[in-house]
Amino acid sequence: MQILHLDSSALGTASASRELTRTIVDTLALHHPRARVTHVDLDADPLPHLTERSLAKADPAEAARAERTLEDFLAADLLVIGAPMYNFGIPSTLKAWIDRVTVAGRTFRYTANGPEGLARGKRAILAISQGGVHAPGGPSDFQQRYLEFVLGFLGITDVHAVRAGGLALSAEHRERAMAEALAEARRVAGLPFALDRAA
Ligand SMILES: Cc1cc2nc3c(=O)[nH]c(=O)nc-3n(C[C@H](O)[C@H](O)[C@H](O)COP(=O)(O)O)c2cc1C
């Protein structure tokens, strides 16, 4: 099994979503000792914004990195995505990654019957962190709902969300929310994995 572990928090060692993705990946490694993990830190090593020059592949180094990013995505059986809420959506570093993996003809295509995702057969676990409280699918949720939508567009519908909300409300809220989310992270990462092709 190939795991792609993405982090996008800008809060370094204080990050909640990084603690959750680490716990998810560590638990997966216990259950799948032969799994291979690729870790991409989109904050430490951000992808450039997608621009006209990117689409024209004007910079060979940027084009090569974009292709590697796409290949890492296509090779993954399981995505573990650290997705903090920043200004009601996801960090722009994570959006920059989505811009590199949402590629017509590679990961989706348009047909006479509408769009079709080409990245089927993958599973995703989202580590959702929020300072406030935003119900999934509620009016201020442009984070989890967006990620589930765009992953579904690419053909990935087996998506679990591990949620830690209300982290900025008080120290007690944070402690309780993180304890619950870490327990959920271990539970979700321990679920049997239907795609366990190569352990
Ligand atoms: C730049 C920035 C923007 C934020 N915007 C929001 C927001 O719109 N809504 C919210 O509930 N929390 C917001 N927060 C709080 C974060 O969601 C919270 O700190 C969470 O723990 C971030 O995850 P992380 O610790 O993994 O970075 C914001 C935090 C930062 C640093």
The ligand as an SDF file (V2000), in Angstrom:
LIG
                    3D

 31 33  0  0  0  0  0  0  0  0999 V2000
   -4.4180   32.2090    9.2560 C   0  0  0  0  0  0  0  0  0  0  0  0
   -5.4440   31.5160   10.0990 C   0  0  0  0  0  0  0  0  0  0  0  0
   -6.7750   31.6130    9.7390 C   0  0  0  0  0  0  0  0  0  0  0  0
   -7.7390   30.9610   10.5050 C   0  0  0  0  0  0  0  0  0  0  0  0
   -9.0610   31.0300   10.1280 N   0  0  0  0  0  0  0  0  0  0  0  0
   -9.9910   30.3640   10.8480 C   0  0  0  0  0  0  0  0  0  0  0  0
  -11.3620   30.3770   10.4470 C   0  0  0  0  0  0  0  0  0  0  0  0
  -11.7550   30.9560    9.4530 O   0  0  0  0  0  0  0  0  0  0  0  0
  -12.2520   29.7050   11.2130 N   0  0  0  0  0  0  0  0  0  0  0  0
  -11.8790   28.9900   12.3150 C   0  0  0  0  0  0  0  0  0  0  0  0
  -12.7190   28.3810   12.9550 O   0  0  0  0  0  0  0  0  0  0  0  0
  -10.5840   28.9660   12.7170 N   0  0  0  0  0  0  0  0  0  0  0  0
   -9.6420   29.6180   11.9980 C   0  0  0  0  0  0  0  0  0  0  0  0
   -8.3330   29.5760   12.3790 N   0  0  0  0  0  0  0  0  0  0  0  0
   -7.9610   28.7320   13.5220 C   0  0  0  0  0  0  0  0  0  0  0  0
   -7.4390   27.3960   13.0300 C   0  0  0  0  0  0  0  0  0  0  0  0
   -8.4320   26.6880   12.3160 O   0  0  0  0  0  0  0  0  0  0  0  0
   -6.9620   26.5780   14.2230 C   0  0  0  0  0  0  0  0  0  0  0  0
   -5.8450   27.2700   14.7840 O   0  0  0  0  0  0  0  0  0  0  0  0
   -6.5610   25.1820   13.8460 C   0  0  0  0  0  0  0  0  0  0  0  0
   -5.9370   24.5700   14.9390 O   0  0  0  0  0  0  0  0  0  0  0  0
   -5.6150   25.2020   12.6730 C   0  0  0  0  0  0  0  0  0  0  0  0
   -5.0870   23.8980   12.4370 O   0  0  0  0  0  0  0  0  0  0  0  0
   -3.5350   23.6630   12.6610 P   0  0  0  0  0  0  0  0  0  0  0  0
   -3.3300   23.8170   14.1520 O   0  0  0  0  0  0  0  0  0  0  0  0
   -3.2580   22.3160   12.1720 O   0  0  0  0  0  0  0  0  0  0  0  0
   -2.8190   24.7400   11.8730 O   0  0  0  0  0  0  0  0  0  0  0  0
   -7.3570   30.2220   11.6480 C   0  0  0  0  0  0  0  0  0  0  0  0
   -5.9980   30.1450   11.9900 C   0  0  0  0  0  0  0  0  0  0  0  0
   -5.0550   30.7770   11.2320 C   0  0  0  0  0  0  0  0  0  0  0  0
   -3.6000   30.6570   11.6040 C   0  0  0  0  0  0  0  0  0  0  0  0
  1  2  1  0
  2  3  1  0
  2 30  2  0
  3  4  2  0
  4  5  1  0
  4 28  1  0
  5  6  2  0
  6  7  1  0
  6 13  1  0
  7  8  2  0
  7  9  1  0
  9 10  1  0
 10 11  2  0
 10 12  1  0
 12 13  2  0
 13 14  1  0
 14 15  1  0
 14 28  1  0
 15 16  1  0
 16 17  1  0
 16 18  1  0
 18 19  1  0
 18 20  1  0
 20 21  1  0
 20 22  1  0
 22 23  1  0
 23 24  1  0
 24 25  2  0
 24 26  1  0
 24 27  1  0
 28 29  2  0
 29 30  1  0
 30 31  1  0
M  END
$$$$
